[in-house]
Amino acid sequence: MGRWEPNARGRLEEAALDLYFERGFERTSVAEIAERAGLTERTFFRHYADKREVLFAGSGALHELLVGVVARAPEPATPMETVVAALQAAATVLQERQEHAHRRHAVIAANAELQERELIKLASLSAALAEALRRRGVDDASASLAAEAGIAVFKIAFQRWIEQAGRAEQEGRIEQAGRKDFSRFIGESFAVLKAVTTDA
């Protein structure tokens, strides 16, 4: 095999997700992932520390996106509005990779170790959002609360988005008419959050 391995990361990620979805995470080896991708195990370990990290490779880019949106938000925006704008941006990116996001979720939902890793990722994103808000001059308590509430909004919206896809698949619907984008679920979940906190 030549030294040049075009899009090795993408090929490994796609191969891993396919195998995890077909066989399960536990029953898939690094050797099998590399073989499916047409690469070597050595190439795999140049890009990923272990087979679990293939599923979390996008965390850094998501972190940068969220922090960047918060930093660029207009001054009049409240901390919560700023966080929601960041989540909307993330939702738009995930919408473009809808099938990948849904399959990844199915793999993670079937494995307790991966679920734990996903929770750690979400906690890290919350901490990053809070720190980005503090850099905008938001006090510690408000920054932490807005960030934690934002991640709660994200989790609820994501679950509803996944459930919508699952229902459509079960009913055999192919058409997209009437389906909501992930960003709309973010907006709706934020509206619910505002309603319940107003009632408190």
C-alpha positions as a Python dict, from the first residue, in 0.01 Angstrom:
ca = {
    (1, 'M'): (0, 0, 0),
    (2, 'G'): (127, 344, -92),
    (3, 'R'): (209, 611, 159),
    (4, 'W'): (-66, 840, 36),
    (5, 'E'): (-396, 738, 190),
    (6, 'P'): (-663, 983, 73),
    (7, 'N'): (-931, 1064, 331),
    (8, 'A'): (-807, 793, 566),
    (9, 'R'): (-994, 938, 865),
    (10, 'G'): (-1321, 956, 676),
    (11, 'R'): (-1283, 604, 542),
    (12, 'L'): (-1203, 466, 887),
    (13, 'E'): (-1493, 651, 1044),
    (14, 'E'): (-1738, 523, 783),
    (15, 'A'): (-1606, 168, 803),
    (16, 'A'): (-1621, 166, 1183),
    (17, 'L'): (-1975, 300, 1196),
    (18, 'D'): (-2090, 47, 936),
    (19, 'L'): (-1939, -242, 1133),
    (20, 'Y'): (-2060, -118, 1471),
    (21, 'F'): (-2410, -85, 1326),
    (22, 'E'): (-2401, -429, 1163),
    (23, 'R'): (-2226, -633, 1433),
    (24, 'G'): (-2221, -421, 1746),
    (25, 'F'): (-1935, -222, 1898),
    (26, 'E'): (-1804, -504, 2117),
    (27, 'R'): (-1784, -758, 1835),
    (28, 'T'): (-1587, -533, 1600),
    (29, 'S'): (-1207, -523, 1603),
    (30, 'V'): (-966, -255, 1486),
    (31, 'A'): (-831, -504, 1230),
    (32, 'E'): (-1178, -544, 1082),
    (33, 'I'): (-1231, -169, 1065),
    (34, 'A'): (-899, -118, 888),
    (35, 'E'): (-971, -400, 645),
    (36, 'R'): (-1317, -262, 562),
    (37, 'A'): (-1162, 81, 499),
    (38, 'G'): (-890, -69, 281),
    (39, 'L'): (-619, 52, 520),
    (40, 'T'): (-382, -95, 778),
    (41, 'E'): (-414, -118, 1154),
    (42, 'R'): (-108, 103, 1176),
    (43, 'T'): (-294, 370, 980),
    (44, 'F'): (-590, 335, 1217),
    (45, 'F'): (-374, 402, 1522),
    (46, 'R'): (-215, 702, 1354),
    (47, 'H'): (-558, 864, 1357),
    (48, 'Y'): (-734, 715, 1662),
    (49, 'A'): (-619, 597, 2003),
    (50, 'D'): (-873, 313, 2010),
    (51, 'K'): (-1190, 197, 1839),
    (52, 'R'): (-1409, 396, 2077),
    (53, 'E'): (-1257, 730, 1973),
    (54, 'V'): (-1378, 688, 1613),
    (55, 'L'): (-1726, 775, 1740),
    (56, 'F'): (-1608, 1089, 1919),
    (57, 'A'): (-1365, 1228, 1664),
    (58, 'G'): (-1595, 1523, 1586),
    (59, 'S'): (-1602, 1651, 1944),
    (60, 'G'): (-1317, 1896, 1889),
    (61, 'A'): (-1481, 2055, 1586),
    (62, 'L'): (-1814, 2080, 1769),
    (63, 'H'): (-1637, 2242, 2064),
    (64, 'E'): (-1476, 2502, 1836),
    (65, 'L'): (-1805, 2574, 1659),
    (66, 'L'): (-1997, 2635, 1982),
    (67, 'V'): (-1728, 2853, 2136),
    (68, 'G'): (-1689, 3050, 1814),
    (69, 'V'): (-2060, 3128, 1787),
    (70, 'V'): (-2072, 3243, 2149),
    (71, 'A'): (-1771, 3469, 2095),
    (72, 'R'): (-1928, 3631, 1788),
    (73, 'A'): (-2278, 3677, 1932),
    (74, 'P'): (-2409, 4037, 1937),
    (75, 'E'): (-2372, 4220, 2267),
    (76, 'P'): (-2746, 4263, 2345),
    (77, 'A'): (-2799, 3885, 2341),
    (78, 'T'): (-2868, 3727, 2680),
    (79, 'P'): (-2649, 3436, 2795),
    (80, 'M'): (-2925, 3188, 2714),
    (81, 'E'): (-2994, 3338, 2372),
    (82, 'T'): (-2623, 3317, 2299),
    (83, 'V'): (-2609, 2951, 2397),
    (84, 'V'): (-2914, 2868, 2188),
    (85, 'A'): (-2761, 3040, 1885),
    (86, 'A'): (-2454, 2819, 1929),
    (87, 'L'): (-2671, 2508, 1958),
    (88, 'Q'): (-2865, 2607, 1646),
    (89, 'A'): (-2536, 2629, 1456),
    (90, 'A'): (-2440, 2282, 1579),
    (91, 'A'): (-2782, 2149, 1484),
    (92, 'T'): (-2740, 2277, 1129),
    (93, 'V'): (-2410, 2089, 1096),
    (94, 'L'): (-2560, 1769, 1237),
    (95, 'Q'): (-2862, 1800, 1009),
    (96, 'E'): (-2627, 1780, 712),
    (97, 'R'): (-2500, 1447, 849),
    (98, 'Q'): (-2838, 1321, 959),
    (99, 'E'): (-2796, 955, 869),
    (100, 'H'): (-2452, 942, 1030),
    (101, 'A'): (-2586, 1106, 1349),
    (102, 'H'): (-2876, 861, 1372),
    (103, 'R'): (-2660, 553, 1319),
    (104, 'R'): (-2400, 680, 1565),
    (105, 'H'): (-2674, 733, 1824),
    (106, 'A'): (-2799, 376, 1776),
    (107, 'V'): (-2448, 237, 1831),
    (108, 'I'): (-2395, 444, 2146),
    (109, 'A'): (-2740, 364, 2286),
    (110, 'A'): (-2656, -7, 2271),
    (111, 'N'): (-2338, 19, 2480),
    (112, 'A'): (-2308, 145, 2840),
    (113, 'E'): (-1940, 235, 2803),
    (114, 'L'): (-2013, 451, 2501),
    (115, 'Q'): (-2308, 615, 2676),
    (116, 'E'): (-2074, 714, 2958),
    (117, 'R'): (-1827, 858, 2710),
    (118, 'E'): (-2109, 1056, 2544),
    (119, 'L'): (-2209, 1205, 2879),
    (120, 'I'): (-1847, 1309, 2939),
    (121, 'K'): (-1844, 1476, 2596),
    (122, 'L'): (-2163, 1669, 2676),
    (123, 'A'): (-2021, 1779, 3013),
    (124, 'S'): (-1710, 1903, 2834),
    (125, 'L'): (-1923, 2100, 2587),
    (126, 'S'): (-2116, 2254, 2876),
    (127, 'A'): (-1791, 2361, 3043),
    (128, 'A'): (-1667, 2511, 2715),
    (129, 'L'): (-1990, 2707, 2668),
    (130, 'A'): (-1974, 2837, 3025),
    (131, 'E'): (-1614, 2949, 2981),
    (132, 'A'): (-1698, 3122, 2652),
    (133, 'L'): (-1979, 3310, 2828),
    (134, 'R'): (-1745, 3416, 3109),
    (135, 'R'): (-1510, 3560, 2850),
    (136, 'R'): (-1803, 3776, 2737),
    (137, 'G'): (-1832, 3913, 3090),
    (138, 'V'): (-2113, 3686, 3215),
    (139, 'D'): (-2084, 3606, 3586),
    (140, 'D'): (-1990, 3253, 3692),
    (141, 'A'): (-2333, 3139, 3812),
    (142, 'S'): (-2521, 3273, 3510),
    (143, 'A'): (-2265, 3129, 3269),
    (144, 'S'): (-2282, 2783, 3429),
    (145, 'L'): (-2661, 2779, 3445),
    (146, 'A'): (-2703, 2895, 3085),
    (147, 'A'): (-2452, 2636, 2962),
    (148, 'E'): (-2608, 2348, 3159),
    (149, 'A'): (-2959, 2449, 3052),
    (150, 'G'): (-2838, 2471, 2694),
    (151, 'I'): (-2701, 2118, 2699),
    (152, 'A'): (-3031, 1998, 2849),
    (153, 'V'): (-3214, 2168, 2560),
    (154, 'F'): (-2974, 2001, 2316),
    (155, 'K'): (-3028, 1654, 2465),
    (156, 'I'): (-3408, 1681, 2460),
    (157, 'A'): (-3413, 1823, 2108),
    (158, 'F'): (-3175, 1555, 1983),
    (159, 'Q'): (-3388, 1279, 2132),
    (160, 'R'): (-3701, 1418, 1965),
    (161, 'W'): (-3516, 1447, 1633),
    (162, 'I'): (-3401, 1085, 1658),
    (163, 'E'): (-3751, 966, 1752),
    (164, 'Q'): (-3897, 1147, 1450),
    (165, 'A'): (-3657, 962, 1222),
    (166, 'G'): (-3739, 632, 1391),
    (167, 'R'): (-4111, 679, 1344),
    (168, 'A'): (-4064, 770, 978),
    (169, 'E'): (-3851, 459, 925),
    (170, 'Q'): (-4104, 231, 1095),
    (171, 'E'): (-4385, 373, 885),
    (172, 'G'): (-4179, 334, 569),
    (173, 'R'): (-4202, 702, 482),
    (174, 'I'): (-3937, 831, 246),
    (175, 'E'): (-4068, 1180, 181),
    (176, 'Q'): (-3925, 1467, 383),
    (177, 'A'): (-4241, 1679, 383),
    (178, 'G'): (-4354, 1765, 733),
    (179, 'R'): (-4029, 1656, 896),
    (180, 'K'): (-3861, 1905, 1125),
    (181, 'D'): (-3496, 1993, 1107),
    (182, 'F'): (-3291, 1948, 1422),
    (183, 'S'): (-3265, 2327, 1458),
    (184, 'R'): (-3644, 2351, 1486),
    (185, 'F'): (-3641, 2100, 1769),
    (186, 'I'): (-3377, 2316, 1942),
    (187, 'G'): (-3604, 2621, 1911),
    (188, 'E'): (-3908, 2433, 2038),
    (189, 'S'): (-3721, 2285, 2335),
    (190, 'F'): (-3588, 2628, 2427),
    (191, 'A'): (-3943, 2766, 2414),
    (192, 'V'): (-4057, 2491, 2650),
    (193, 'L'): (-3769, 2571, 2886),
    (194, 'K'): (-3871, 2938, 2892),
    (195, 'A'): (-4232, 2842, 2959),
    (196, 'V'): (-4155, 2613, 3252),
    (197, 'T'): (-3912, 2860, 3411),
    (198, 'T'): (-4164, 3142, 3372),
    (199, 'D'): (-4425, 2931, 3551),
    (200, 'A'): (-4186, 2856, 3839),
}
